[in-house]
Amino acid sequence: SRELELKTTLRELVIYIVFLTDLCLLTFGMVSTDMYHLNKAMSRLFLEPSSSEDDRSGFRSVGSRADFWRFAEGPLLDGLYWDKWYNNTTLTLQNNNSHIYYENLLLGGAQIRQLKVRNNTCSIYPYFRTFLEDCYSEYRYRAEDRSDFGLRNESEWKYTSASSLSPWYWGSMGLYSSGGYMFTLPKSKQESVEKLVFLRQNSWLTRGTRVVFIDFSTYNANINLFCIIKLVVEFPATGGALTSSHIYSVKLLRYVTYYDYFLASCEIAFCLFIITFIIQEAIKIIKLKKEYFRSAWNWLDLLLLVVSILAIAFNIYRTVEVSLLMKELLSDAHVYPDFYFLAFWQVLYNNMIAVNIFFAWIKIFKYVSFNKTMTQLCSTLSRCAKDITGFAIMFFIIFFAYAQLGYLVFGSQVEEFSTFQNCIFTQFRIVLGDFNFETIEAANRILGPIYFITFVFFVFFILLNMFLAIINDTYSEVKADFEVIPSQELQIRDLFRQ
């Protein structure tokens, strides 16, 4: 019986290694170092100021509406329109198309979009109503301004409803819809300059403006990669501006080279593996019924299957949408092609595959559990689970108490404590030795050192050592128990010899 069990486990392990190899070929074949280099090149061009320019001209240095116009009329247009070689000789442009860095074709035009809030959307204390006539709240969908303004003769002065396809954007200060006041920059650099100057002089950005999006897409035929770029400038109700950016290098055209068709065969093999695993798990559930759900490994198998099915569905949906939308998006070279929707789903698919391969590698522990060391580790974790649960309750009570203290005391002064989530991450960093004591002390000269010293003492010196003591004590007990049980590893060697 033991020999039959070992044979079955080893056979399943070999089959699973073949499946894991296929999954690794599939996942790592979708990404390349070219994606990082393309992201880095675009980031250096649009986000960082060149050495010959003023440091305030870069996108990350935008801190007001005036800085936004300075960036839009300068570095943005210089990066979008490449009509000269490095020695200032004029390039012959085909169909007036711009090639960023001479290799990346700008698809259509760049789109600039803003969202506004209505006046009198916030409450003013009665004593100040005589001093304040206008009041613009922070961005909320119900407070969004959708009325025409300004010259009212072009699309940038009229509200465009949100597209059902485009996802909403989660920014630093709010969740923004996909509608707004938008316009597309012309194909000519000179016309774009005139357009932006005209909008600036006619106050296109108002006090009610809460966010501005700059979207454009490029395609590099050398490496078959699309680069979708979104630059975001938020104008919070506090004044000033906050910048963020998203640069996605994605492979939307999947099947071009012979290697791509090899990956397609790996995808077919992956689907066959998943169908086989589904049948196996269904048979197990029918045989074992309720007993099936009492094993943690069976839950891991189900999770792996669910994530795999979702990844397959994402892949099919993305492939169909790309084939349907590609021709439509590129039909008119003078409009903005919204590839952000496709890039959004591609990134979701990549994340799904990443989670999938993580759980797939974890599942290997199921097949190597016949090894004595692995069995000891699993037994240690299972035996001390109750003790660790009780310890975790005590740990997180103290941990969250310190997080609330830090947020209330240092939240308005220190960036690391500006939100409750940041406090939690900061305290984990303090446990790992990554902290900035000077900023805490500068925020509060009395409570700062007290907070830091007591947190390190209770959490680092006491609680973490209690956690290690629980595991160490349980491991000693398990090891003593296993020394009494005869080892099965000799049987495995005999089996391999046979």
N, C-alpha and C positions, 0 to 999 in steps of 0.2 A: 504494500500500500504506500509506504514512504517512497519507494523507488518510482512507482507510477506517478505519485504527486510531483516528484522532482522532474521527471520526464515531461509531464504536462506543463509545468511552470517554465522549463527551459524552452520548450517548443513555442509557448505563447510569447516568451521574451524575444525569441528570434523573429517571430512574425511582427511583434511590436517595434523592434529595431528597424525593420524594413519600412514600416509605416512612418516611424519618426524620421528616418532618412529622407523619405519622400516629402514629408512636411517641411523639413529644413531646406531642401532644395527649392521647394515652392515659395517659402517665406523669404529666404535670403536672395532668391532670384528676382524679387520685386523691388529690392532696394539696392543702391550702389553709392559709392563715395562721391559720384558726380552730383548727387542730390545735395550733399553738404556743401560742396564747392560752389554750386550754382546759388544756393541760399546765401553763402558767405559773400559772393560777388555782388549780388543784388543788395544785400544789407550794407556792404561797404559803400556802394554807390548812392543809395537813397537815405540811409540813416546817419552816416558819419560824414562830417564836413571834410572837404579836401584840405590839404595842408596850405594851399595857396589862398584859401578863403577865410573869412571871419568865422570863428568858432560858433557864433550865434546863427549861422546859416544852416546848420544841420537840423534834421528832423527832430532828433531827440532834445534839442535845445529850444523847441517851440514852447513858449510860456505865456503867450497872449495872442490876441487876434492879429495884431500887427506882425508878430513873428510868423504866424501862419501864412500871411500874404507874402512876407519876405521869402519864406521857403518855397511857396508855390510858384512864384514868379522867377525864382533863381534856380536852386539845386534840382527841384522837381522837373522843370522843363529841360534843363541841361541833361538830366539823366534819361528823359523819355525820348528826346529827339537827337539822334546821332546822324548828322549830315556832313560831318567832316572827318578826315583821317587825322592821325596824331600830329602830322606836320601841317595841319590846317588846309590841306588840299580838299576841295569839295568832292564828295562822293556822288556817283550817279545812282540815284534812288529809283528802284523799280516800283511803279505804281505809288510813288510817294510814301513808301513804307520805311519805317525806322528800324534799324538793327542795333539794339542795345549791346554795347561791347562788341559790335560788328558781328555777333554770332546769334543773338537772341531776337527773333522777329517779334515786334510789338503787334499784338493781335487787336485790330480795330483801334479804338481810341481809349484814353483813360477817362473814367467817370468820377466826378466829384459830387458827393451827396451830403446834404445836411438835414438834421432833425431839429425842430424848434418846439418850444412850449409857449402856451398862450400867456398873455399878460393877466395879472390878478388871479393867478392860480395858487397863491399861498396866502396864509393868514397873517395879518399885521396886527401887532398889539395896539390897542386904541390910542395910547399916548403918542405913537409914532405915525399915525395915519395922516396927520397934518404935514409931516415932513416928507413922506414917501407917497408918490402917486403911482409908481409902477412896482410890480412885484412878480418876478418870474421864479417859479419853483424848480426843484430838481426834476429830471426827466421822469415822467410816467406816461404810460400809453394813453391814459384818459386825459392827461393835460397837454397832449401833443397838439400843436398848431397846424391846421390843415387848410387854412384860408390863403387866398392869393395875396401877395404883397408886392411892394416895389413897383416896377414898371408894368408887370402883369402881361407882358406880350410874348414871353418865351417860356420854355419848360422849366428853367431854373427859378422862375417866380411863381410857379404853380405846383401844387402838391400832387405827387404821383402815388397812387395806392400801393400797398405792400404786395409783392409777388408771393404767390402761394408756394413757389418752389424754393425761393431763397430763405435760408435759415435766419433767425434773429441773431443779433450779435450781443454777446455777454461781455461788457466792458468793465472798466475799473469802478465806474460810478453808477452803472445801471444796465438794464437789458433793453436793447434798442431794436425797433422794428425795421423791416427791410424796405419801407416806403421813404418818402421825404421829397425835398426839393433837389433835383439832380440835373446835371448837364454833362455832355461829353465834349472833351477837348478836341478841336479840329486836328487834322493830320499835319498841318503846317505849324512850325514853331512860332513864326511871327503872328499868325492868326490866334494862336493860343495865348501869347503874351497880351495881345490886344483884348482878348476875351477876359482874361483875369484882371487886367487893369480896369476895364469897364465895370466889372462886378465889384471890385474894391471901391471904386469911386462912387458907385451907386448903393453902397452899404448892403451888399448881399448877406454878410454876416451881421446879425443883430444881437441885441441883449438876450433875446429868447433862444438863440442858438445854443444847443447843448452838445452836439457832436457833429463832426465832419469826417466823412469817409472818402479816401482816395483809393480807387480800385483800378487795376490794370493787369493784363496777362501777357505773357511772352511764351514763345515756343522755340526750343533749340533742336533743330533737326539733326545736329551732329550726335547727340546723345538721346534723342527721342524723349525729351522731358518738357512738360509744361511747367511754368513758374507763375503761380497766382499770388499777387501781392496786394495786401490790404493795409493801408496806413490810416490810423485812427487818431484824431485829435478831439479830446473831450473838453468841453468848457463847463466845469461844474458851477453850481450856484454860489460857491464860495469866491468865484473869480479865478483868474489864471487859466492854465491849460494843462492837461495831462495827455501824454502821447503813448501809444502802443502800436505794435505792428505784428502782422502775421505774414510770413513768407512760406508758401507751400510749393515744393518741387515734387510733382507727381507724374506718374507714367499712366496717362489715360489711354493711349493707343497701345494695347497690350501685345498684339500679335503682328510683329513686323519682321524680325530676324528669325533665323533657324533656332537660335537659343530660346526665343519666345515660344516657338511651337513645341520645343522640348518641355518647357514649363507647362504648356497646355496639356501635354500628355501626363505630367505629374499631377495636374489638377483633376484629370479624369481618374487616375489611380487613387487619388485622395478621396474622391466621391465614392468609388467602389469600396475602399476601406471603411468609410463611414457607414455605408449601407450594410456591410458585413457586421460591423460592431453593433449596429442597431438591432439586427436580427438576433445576434448573440445575447444582448442585454434583454430583449423581449422574451427569449426562451428562459433566461435566468429568472426573470420576474414571474413568469408563469409557473416555474417549478418551485421557487422559494417563497413566493408571495410576500407576506409581511417580513419574513426573515431577511429578504434581500435588502431592505432599507435600514437594517441595523448595522450594516458595515460601512465604514467611512470610505473605503476604496470604491464601493459601488456608487456612492454619492459622487465621488470624483469622476467615475466613468460617465455618469449621467451629465455632469457639468461639462465635461469635455465634448460629449456628443451634442449638447445644446449649443455650445459656443461654435462648434464646427458647422452645424446646420445654419446658424445665423450668418457665419462667414460665407458659406456657399450662397445663401440667399442674397447677401450684400454684393457678392461678386457678379451674380447673374443680373441683378438690378442695375449695378453700375455699368456693366458692359452694354446692356440694352439702352440705357439712358445716353451713354456716350455716342453710340451709333445714331440715335435719333436726334440728339441735340447738336452734334458737331457741325453738320451741314447747315443747320439753321443759324447757329451762332456765327459762322464765318461767311454767311451769305452777303452781308453788307460790311465793307471794310471801314465805313465811317461811323459805325455805332460801337458801343461797348459790348463785347461778348461776355456774358456772365458765367465764366468758368468756375467762380467761387463755389457754386452749388455742387458741381462735379468734384471739385477738390475736397469739399467738405465730406462727401460720401466716401471718397477715396481714403481720406485720413481715418474716417470711422472704420473702414474695412481693414486698414493697416493695424489700427488699435485692436480690432477683434482678432486678427491673426496673431498679434503679439501675445494677447492673453491666452489664445489657444495653444501656442507653442510652449508657453510657460507651464500650463497645466499638463501638457503632454510630457514634458521632461519630469515633472513631479511624479507622474504615474509610474516612472521607472522603479521607484522605491517599492512598488507593489510586487515586482518580479524579483527583486534582490533581497526580499525579506527572509529567505532561507539562510542568508549569511548571518553568522553569530553576532557580529558587531552591529549590523543593522537591526537585528531583532532586539538587542539590548537597548539601542537608542529608542526604538519605537515603544518598547515596554516602559522605559523611563518616562517618556512624555505622557503615555497613557496613565501610568500609575500616579504621577504627581499632578494630573490635570485638576483635581479638586483643590489641592493646596494652592496651585497657581491661580485658580479662579478667585479664591478668597483673598489671596495677596493682591490680585489685580484690582479688586474693589477698593481695598485700602489704599493702594498706590494712586489710583485715579481720583479718589476723593481729595487726597493731599495735592495731587498735581493740578486739578482744576481749581482748587482753592487758591493756589499760587498764581494760576493763570488769570483769575478774576482780579486778584490783588494787583498784579502787574499791569493789566489793562486799565484799571481805574486810576492807578497812580502815575503810570508813565505813558498812557495812551495818547495824550495830546502833545507829547514832547518827542518821543522816540518812535521811529518808523517801525522797528521790529515789534512794538507793542501797540501799533495803531489800530489793529482789529483783534478780536478775540481769537480768530484763527491764527493770526501771526504770533500771538502770545504762546499758543500751544506749540507751534513749530520752533519758536525761539527757545522755549524751555527744553525741548528735545535736543536742540543744538548746544545748550548749556551743559546738559548731561554728557554730551560727547566732547566737551571742551572747546566748543566754538562759540565765543561770546565777546561782547564789547562792554567791559565794565565801566569805562569812562562815560559813555552816553547815559547809562543808568544813574551813575553818581551825579552827573550834571543835571539830570531831570529832577532829582530829589536827593539832597545831600544827606538826609537822615534815613528815610525809608529805603533809599536805593541800596546802600551797603547792607542794611538789615535784611532786606528781601533776598539779596544775592547770597549772603553767608548762610542764612537759615535754609534756603532752598538747596544749596549744595550739600549742606550737612545732612538734612533729613532725606533728600531724594538720592543723592549720590552715595554718601557714606553708609546710610542705614538701609534704605529700602532696596537698592540694587544689590547690596551684599546679602540681604535676606533672600532675594530671588535666586541668587547663585547658590546660597546654602540649601534651599529647598531642592534644587535640581541635583546638587552634589550628593546630598544625603540619599535621595531616591536612587541615584545611579549606583551608589555603593551597595544598597540593598539588592538591586536587580543583579548586579554583578556577582554578589554572593550566592544568589539563587541559581544563576546560570552555571556556576562552577559545579553544582551538584548534578545538573542534567548532562548526560553524555553528548558530546559534540556530533553533529550530523555532517560536518564538512568532509569527513573521510568518505562518506557515501557519495558525495558529489564528485570527489576525485575519481572514485571507482567508476561512476557513471560516465564521466568524460573519457576515461580510458576505454570503456566498452564501445 
